[in-house]
Amino acid sequence: MTVVIDAPKQSFRLSQLIYDTRYRSYTIQVIVLLLVVAALIWLANNTVQNLAARDKDFNFGFLFNRAGYDIDQQLIPYTNDSTHGRALVIGLLNTLVVAFFGCVFATILGVIVGILRLSKNWLVARLMTVYIEVFRNVPLLLWIILAFVILGETRPGPKEFKVTDEMVAAGEAPAASMWMWDSVAVTNRGSNIPGPLLDRPLGGFDVAGVPINFSVLATIVVIVGSVLANRALRARAKAIQEATGQRPTTWWQSILILLVPVAALLLAMGLHFEFPVLKGFNFQGGIAIAHSFTALVIALTVYSATYIAESVRAGIMAISRGQSEAAFALGLRPGRTMSLVILPQALRVIVPPMISQYLNITKNTTLGMAISYLDLKGTLGGITLNQTGRELECMLLMMLIYLSLSLMISAVMNVYNRSVKLKER
């Protein structure tokens, strides 16, 4: 008679950390972690010793010292009596503004070019191919400098806009004139556009020297609320369509929801515009935009749009041709087929590489130093670094800020990427 008994359990042995596959991966991870920590400790200790040998310490007290330099392009108040920390904030805001407009314009242009490159019109498709090959194969820095030179050298000086009494008597026109019903002036010094003003602003307060404007916050809240209400309207229309097969007309309701609330708020606050006027040797009033900002946005747009266009083309080509043929069989026109059938499916291929392009645009704003655009690199990593001699602190701060910006952009775009991916039912 055979009796079956449980095999005795073996006790844990240290050799299992190496030879047992159940523990080996943990052993390797712990060893690598210890090596990384040891390397960081050695690097920090070596840095402290080298700083001590040069009679230097490691602190960020310089951020509270007087900056002593001017910044032309600024979104919040700043003077040369402000601190280096304030200059850092100004540079960061300048970086964010360029990155935002660069991403928006590059996306619009890239999507258009990517679609047109697949056009059946031979001339249009070839022209888009030429554009892509020319702009992406020339370094971005050269496009920035070229755009800056063109804006500065081809536009007239402010004095050429001046109208004298003798010219009026003789019936002569000035050598240069403003654009868009005399509301925009583009000279060799910069651009002046109408600036919004409020007769009845909602006030605000400062947080750590940064002004918080209630009028701006209220406008943002109303816009966000309008967008959410419009999404609810579209969701309701989609539910009715799935239930009855007929989609109700909602375009006029969407226009009212998106425009009326924000327009009513702005009118209630007394919105009006201040137009630029030639006074003395330059234009005064409105919003002054430096050519360095304009050139940087233009160069980032036309350069990055080429890569986005290729991503769009790849995403469209990844969709089966049967999708288009089925849409045509249902009576959809090519434009509606592209917007309703092809692009929504292609987004899962387009969005991942587009995230990388957004990160590249944000980091490439540092090239604005070549045309004296004071962004984060120009302020913290340029003038502040040279004045204070705090190379290590400035570099670490810049690395941390750019890393944080990149991670935030990636997180937001990854959320959007998950929302557009195909969902199984």
C-alpha positions as CSV (number, residue, x, y, z in Angstrom):
1,M,0.0,0.0,0.0
2,T,1.4,3.3,-1.1
3,V,0.8,6.4,1.0
4,V,1.1,9.8,-0.7
5,I,2.4,12.6,1.5
6,D,3.2,16.2,0.8
7,A,6.8,16.9,-0.2
8,P,8.6,18.8,2.5
9,K,8.9,22.5,1.9
10,Q,12.5,23.7,1.3
11,S,13.7,26.6,3.4
12,F,14.9,29.8,1.8
13,R,18.5,30.0,0.8
14,L,20.6,33.0,-0.2
15,S,21.7,31.2,-3.4
16,Q,18.1,31.4,-4.6
17,L,18.5,35.2,-5.1
18,I,20.8,34.4,-8.0
19,Y,19.8,31.0,-9.3
20,D,16.1,31.0,-8.7
21,T,14.1,32.8,-11.4
22,R,11.5,33.8,-8.9
23,Y,13.9,36.1,-7.1
24,R,16.6,36.9,-9.7
25,S,14.8,39.9,-11.3
26,Y,14.3,41.5,-7.8
27,T,18.0,41.0,-7.0
28,I,19.1,42.6,-10.3
29,Q,16.7,45.6,-9.7
30,V,18.0,46.1,-6.1
31,I,21.6,46.0,-7.3
32,V,21.0,48.5,-10.1
33,L,19.1,50.8,-7.7
34,L,22.0,50.7,-5.2
35,L,24.5,51.4,-7.9
36,V,22.5,54.4,-9.1
37,V,22.1,55.8,-5.6
38,A,25.8,55.3,-5.0
39,A,26.6,57.1,-8.2
40,L,24.4,60.0,-7.3
41,I,25.9,60.3,-3.8
42,W,29.4,60.3,-5.3
43,L,28.4,62.9,-7.9
44,A,26.8,65.2,-5.2
45,N,29.8,64.8,-2.9
46,N,32.3,65.5,-5.7
47,T,30.3,68.6,-6.7
48,V,30.3,69.9,-3.1
49,Q,34.0,69.4,-2.8
50,N,34.7,71.1,-6.1
51,L,32.5,74.1,-5.1
52,A,34.3,74.3,-1.8
53,A,37.7,74.3,-3.5
54,R,36.5,77.3,-5.5
55,D,35.1,79.1,-2.4
56,K,31.5,78.6,-3.7
57,D,28.4,77.3,-2.0
58,F,25.2,75.9,-3.3
59,N,22.1,78.1,-2.7
60,F,19.4,79.9,-4.6
61,G,19.5,83.1,-2.7
62,F,20.5,84.9,-5.9
63,L,16.8,84.6,-7.1
64,F,15.9,87.3,-4.6
65,N,18.6,89.8,-5.7
66,R,18.0,92.7,-8.1
67,A,18.1,91.6,-11.8
68,G,19.2,94.9,-13.2
69,Y,18.3,94.2,-16.9
70,D,15.3,94.9,-19.0
71,I,13.0,92.4,-20.9
72,D,11.1,93.8,-23.8
73,Q,8.4,91.1,-24.2
74,Q,6.6,90.6,-20.9
75,L,3.1,89.3,-19.9
76,I,3.2,90.6,-16.3
77,P,4.8,93.8,-14.9
78,Y,8.6,93.8,-14.7
79,T,11.3,96.4,-14.4
80,N,15.1,96.2,-14.1
81,D,14.6,96.7,-10.3
82,S,12.7,93.3,-10.1
83,T,14.5,90.2,-8.8
84,H,16.1,87.4,-10.7
85,G,13.2,85.2,-9.6
86,R,10.8,87.6,-11.3
87,A,12.9,87.5,-14.4
88,L,12.7,83.7,-14.3
89,V,8.9,83.9,-14.2
90,I,8.9,86.3,-17.2
91,G,11.2,84.1,-19.2
92,L,9.0,81.0,-18.4
93,L,5.8,82.8,-19.5
94,N,7.6,83.9,-22.7
95,T,8.5,80.3,-23.3
96,L,5.0,79.1,-22.7
97,V,3.5,81.7,-25.0
98,V,5.8,80.8,-27.9
99,A,5.3,77.1,-27.3
100,F,1.5,77.4,-27.2
101,F,1.2,79.4,-30.4
102,G,3.9,77.2,-32.1
103,C,2.0,74.0,-31.2
104,V,-1.4,75.4,-32.3
105,F,-0.2,76.9,-35.7
106,A,2.0,73.9,-36.5
107,T,-0.9,71.5,-35.8
108,I,-3.2,73.4,-38.1
109,L,-0.7,73.8,-40.9
110,G,0.6,70.2,-40.5
111,V,-2.9,68.7,-40.7
112,I,-3.7,70.7,-43.8
113,V,-0.4,69.9,-45.5
114,G,-0.6,66.2,-44.6
115,I,-4.0,65.9,-46.1
116,L,-3.1,67.9,-49.2
117,R,-0.1,65.7,-49.8
118,L,-2.5,62.8,-50.4
119,S,-4.5,64.9,-52.9
120,K,-5.2,63.4,-56.3
121,N,-4.3,66.7,-57.8
122,W,-0.7,66.1,-59.0
123,L,0.4,69.7,-58.7
124,V,-1.0,70.2,-55.1
125,A,0.6,67.0,-53.9
126,R,4.0,67.8,-55.4
127,L,3.9,71.4,-54.0
128,M,3.3,70.0,-50.5
129,T,6.1,67.5,-51.0
130,V,8.5,70.3,-52.0
131,Y,7.4,72.3,-48.9
132,I,8.1,69.4,-46.6
133,E,11.4,68.4,-48.1
134,V,12.7,72.0,-48.1
135,F,11.7,73.1,-44.7
136,R,12.5,70.0,-42.7
137,N,16.0,69.6,-44.2
138,V,17.2,73.0,-43.3
139,P,18.2,73.6,-39.6
140,L,15.6,75.3,-37.5
141,L,18.0,78.0,-36.4
142,L,18.5,79.2,-39.9
143,W,14.8,79.6,-40.4
144,I,14.6,81.6,-37.2
145,I,17.3,83.9,-38.3
146,L,15.9,84.2,-41.8
147,A,12.4,85.1,-40.6
148,F,13.9,87.7,-38.2
149,V,16.0,89.3,-40.9
150,I,13.0,89.4,-43.3
151,L,10.8,91.1,-40.8
152,G,13.4,93.6,-39.8
153,E,14.8,94.5,-43.2
154,T,11.7,94.5,-45.5
155,R,9.3,96.5,-43.3
156,P,9.4,100.3,-43.4
157,G,10.3,102.5,-40.5
158,P,7.7,104.3,-38.3
159,K,8.5,107.6,-40.0
160,E,7.3,106.3,-43.3
161,F,3.8,106.0,-41.9
162,K,3.7,109.7,-41.0
163,V,1.3,112.0,-42.7
164,T,2.4,115.7,-42.8
165,D,0.3,118.8,-43.6
166,E,2.3,119.2,-46.8
167,M,1.3,115.7,-47.9
168,V,-2.3,116.3,-47.2
169,A,-2.3,119.6,-49.1
170,A,-0.6,117.9,-52.1
171,G,-2.9,114.9,-51.9
172,E,0.0,112.5,-51.4
173,A,-0.2,109.2,-49.5
174,P,2.5,108.1,-47.0
175,A,5.2,105.7,-48.1
176,A,3.7,103.0,-45.9
177,S,0.2,102.4,-44.5
178,M,-1.3,100.3,-41.7
179,W,-3.1,97.0,-42.3
180,M,-6.7,95.8,-41.6
181,W,-8.5,99.1,-41.7
182,D,-5.6,101.0,-40.1
183,S,-5.6,98.8,-37.0
184,V,-2.3,96.9,-37.4
185,A,1.1,98.5,-37.8
186,V,4.1,96.4,-38.8
187,T,7.4,98.3,-38.9
188,N,11.1,97.4,-38.9
189,R,10.9,97.7,-35.1
190,G,8.0,95.4,-34.4
191,S,4.3,95.0,-34.7
192,N,1.5,96.9,-33.0
193,I,-2.0,95.4,-32.8
194,P,-5.2,96.5,-31.1
195,G,-5.2,95.8,-27.4
196,P,-8.3,94.9,-25.3
197,L,-9.3,97.3,-22.5
198,L,-12.2,97.0,-19.9
199,D,-14.2,99.9,-18.6
200,R,-15.5,97.8,-15.7
201,P,-12.9,95.2,-14.8
202,L,-13.5,92.8,-11.9
203,G,-10.2,93.6,-10.1
204,G,-7.7,91.1,-8.8
205,F,-4.8,90.5,-6.4
206,D,-1.2,89.4,-6.4
207,V,0.2,86.0,-5.4
208,A,4.0,86.0,-4.8
209,G,4.2,89.0,-7.1
210,V,2.2,87.4,-9.9
211,P,-1.0,89.3,-10.6
212,I,-4.3,87.3,-10.6
213,N,-6.9,89.0,-12.8
214,F,-10.5,88.2,-11.9
215,S,-11.6,89.4,-15.4
216,V,-9.4,86.9,-17.1
217,L,-10.4,84.1,-14.7
218,A,-14.1,84.9,-15.3
219,T,-13.6,84.8,-19.0
220,I,-11.8,81.5,-18.9
221,V,-14.5,80.0,-16.6
222,V,-17.3,81.1,-19.0
223,I,-15.4,79.7,-22.0
224,V,-14.8,76.4,-20.3
225,G,-18.5,76.2,-19.2
226,S,-19.6,77.0,-22.8
227,V,-17.4,74.2,-24.2
228,L,-18.7,71.7,-21.6
229,A,-22.3,72.7,-22.4
230,N,-21.7,72.3,-26.1
231,R,-20.2,68.9,-25.5
232,A,-23.4,67.9,-23.6
233,L,-25.5,69.2,-26.5
234,R,-23.5,67.1,-29.0
235,A,-23.7,64.1,-26.8
236,R,-27.5,64.5,-26.6
237,A,-27.7,64.8,-30.4
238,K,-25.6,61.7,-30.8
239,A,-27.9,59.8,-28.4
240,I,-31.0,60.8,-30.3
241,Q,-29.3,59.8,-33.6
242,E,-28.4,56.3,-32.2
243,A,-32.0,55.9,-31.0
244,T,-33.9,57.2,-33.9
245,G,-31.5,57.2,-36.8
246,Q,-31.9,61.0,-37.3
247,R,-29.5,63.6,-36.0
248,P,-31.1,66.9,-34.9
249,T,-29.7,70.2,-36.2
250,T,-27.5,71.7,-33.5
251,W,-25.1,73.9,-35.3
252,W,-26.9,77.1,-34.5
253,Q,-27.4,76.1,-30.9
254,S,-23.6,75.4,-30.7
255,I,-22.8,78.9,-32.0
256,L,-25.1,80.5,-29.4
257,I,-23.7,78.4,-26.6
258,L,-20.1,79.1,-27.5
259,L,-20.4,82.8,-28.4
260,V,-23.3,84.4,-26.5
261,P,-22.1,83.8,-22.8
262,V,-18.6,85.1,-23.4
263,A,-19.8,88.0,-25.5
264,A,-22.3,89.0,-22.8
265,L,-19.6,88.9,-20.1
266,L,-17.2,91.0,-22.2
267,L,-19.9,93.5,-23.0
268,A,-20.9,93.7,-19.3
269,M,-17.2,94.5,-18.4
270,G,-17.1,97.2,-21.1
271,L,-14.7,95.7,-23.6
272,H,-13.2,98.0,-26.2
273,F,-10.0,98.1,-28.1
274,E,-7.1,100.6,-28.0
275,F,-5.6,101.0,-31.5
276,P,-1.9,101.8,-32.2
277,V,-1.3,105.5,-33.1
278,L,1.9,107.0,-34.5
279,K,3.3,109.4,-31.8
280,G,6.8,110.8,-32.1
281,F,9.2,108.3,-33.4
282,N,7.2,105.1,-32.9
283,F,3.7,103.7,-32.6
284,Q,2.1,104.0,-29.2
285,G,-0.9,102.1,-27.8
286,G,-2.3,98.6,-28.4
287,I,-0.1,95.6,-27.9
288,A,3.5,95.8,-29.1
289,I,4.9,92.5,-30.4
290,A,8.6,92.2,-30.9
291,H,9.9,90.7,-34.2
292,S,11.9,88.2,-32.3
293,F,8.6,86.7,-31.0
294,T,7.0,86.7,-34.4
295,A,10.0,85.2,-36.2
296,L,10.4,82.5,-33.6
297,V,6.7,81.5,-33.9
298,I,6.8,81.5,-37.7
299,A,10.0,79.4,-37.8
300,L,8.7,76.9,-35.3
301,T,5.4,76.6,-37.1
302,V,6.7,76.1,-40.7
303,Y,9.5,73.7,-39.5
304,S,7.5,71.6,-37.1
305,A,4.5,71.4,-39.4
306,T,6.5,69.3,-41.8
307,Y,6.9,66.5,-39.2
308,I,3.3,66.8,-38.1
309,A,2.2,66.6,-41.8
310,E,4.2,63.3,-42.2
311,S,2.5,61.9,-39.1
312,V,-0.9,62.9,-40.5
313,R,-0.1,61.3,-43.8
314,A,1.1,58.1,-42.2
315,G,-2.0,58.0,-40.0
316,I,-4.4,58.4,-43.0
317,M,-2.5,55.8,-45.0
318,A,-2.8,53.3,-42.1
319,I,-6.6,53.3,-42.5
320,S,-7.9,50.7,-44.9
321,R,-9.1,52.0,-48.2
322,G,-12.3,50.1,-47.6
323,Q,-13.3,52.6,-45.0
324,S,-13.3,55.4,-47.7
325,E,-15.1,53.2,-50.2
326,A,-17.8,52.3,-47.7
327,A,-18.3,56.0,-46.8
328,F,-18.6,56.9,-50.5
329,A,-21.1,54.1,-51.0
330,L,-23.2,55.7,-48.3
331,G,-23.2,59.0,-50.1
332,L,-20.7,60.9,-48.0
333,R,-18.6,63.5,-49.9
334,P,-14.8,63.3,-49.7
335,G,-14.5,66.2,-47.2
336,R,-17.1,64.6,-44.9
337,T,-15.5,61.2,-45.3
338,M,-12.1,62.6,-44.2
339,S,-13.5,64.5,-41.2
340,L,-16.0,61.9,-40.0
341,V,-14.5,58.5,-41.0
342,I,-10.8,58.7,-41.7
343,L,-9.3,61.2,-39.3
344,P,-11.1,59.9,-36.2
345,Q,-9.6,56.5,-36.8
346,A,-6.2,57.9,-37.9
347,L,-5.8,59.8,-34.6
348,R,-4.6,56.7,-32.8
349,V,-1.6,56.7,-35.2
350,I,-1.1,60.4,-35.4
351,V,-1.2,61.5,-31.8
352,P,1.8,59.5,-30.3
353,P,4.4,61.1,-32.7
354,M,2.6,64.4,-32.4
355,I,3.4,64.4,-28.7
356,S,7.1,64.2,-29.5
357,Q,6.7,67.2,-31.8
358,Y,5.0,69.3,-29.1
359,L,7.9,68.5,-26.8
360,N,10.4,69.5,-29.5
361,I,8.6,72.8,-30.1
362,T,8.7,73.6,-26.4
363,K,12.4,72.8,-26.1
364,N,13.3,74.5,-29.4
365,T,12.1,77.8,-28.0
366,T,15.6,78.1,-26.5
367,L,16.9,78.9,-30.0
368,G,15.2,82.3,-29.6
369,M,18.4,83.5,-27.9
370,A,19.9,83.8,-31.4
371,I,17.5,86.7,-32.1
372,S,17.5,88.1,-28.6
373,Y,14.2,86.7,-27.5
374,L,14.4,86.4,-23.7
375,D,12.6,83.2,-22.8
376,L,13.6,81.0,-19.9
377,K,17.0,80.2,-21.6
378,G,17.6,83.9,-22.3
379,T,16.8,85.0,-18.7
380,L,17.7,82.3,-16.3
381,G,20.2,80.5,-18.5
382,G,21.6,83.7,-20.1
383,I,21.8,87.0,-18.4
384,T,21.0,85.8,-14.8
385,L,23.7,83.1,-15.1
386,N,26.3,85.5,-16.4
387,Q,25.5,88.1,-13.7
388,T,25.4,85.9,-10.7
389,G,28.0,83.2,-11.7
390,R,25.6,80.5,-10.4
391,E,26.1,78.2,-13.3
392,L,25.1,75.0,-11.4
393,E,22.0,76.4,-9.8
394,C,20.7,78.0,-13.0
395,M,21.3,74.8,-15.1
396,L,19.6,72.6,-12.5
397,L,16.6,75.0,-12.4
398,M,16.3,75.0,-16.1
399,M,16.6,71.3,-16.4
400,L,13.9,70.8,-13.7
401,I,11.5,73.3,-15.4
402,Y,11.9,71.9,-18.9
403,L,11.5,68.4,-17.5
404,S,8.3,69.4,-15.7
405,L,6.9,71.1,-18.8
406,S,7.6,68.0,-20.9
407,L,6.1,65.6,-18.4
408,M,2.9,67.8,-18.1
409,I,2.6,68.0,-21.9
410,S,3.0,64.3,-22.2
411,A,0.5,63.6,-19.5
412,V,-2.2,65.8,-21.1
413,M,-1.6,64.4,-24.6
414,N,-1.6,60.8,-23.2
415,V,-5.0,61.5,-21.7
416,Y,-6.2,62.7,-25.1
417,N,-4.6,59.7,-26.8
418,R,-6.5,57.3,-24.5
419,S,-9.8,59.1,-25.3
420,V,-9.4,58.7,-29.1
421,K,-8.2,55.2,-29.2
422,L,-10.4,52.4,-30.5
423,K,-12.7,51.0,-27.8
424,E,-13.9,47.4,-28.0
425,R,-17.6,46.7,-27.5
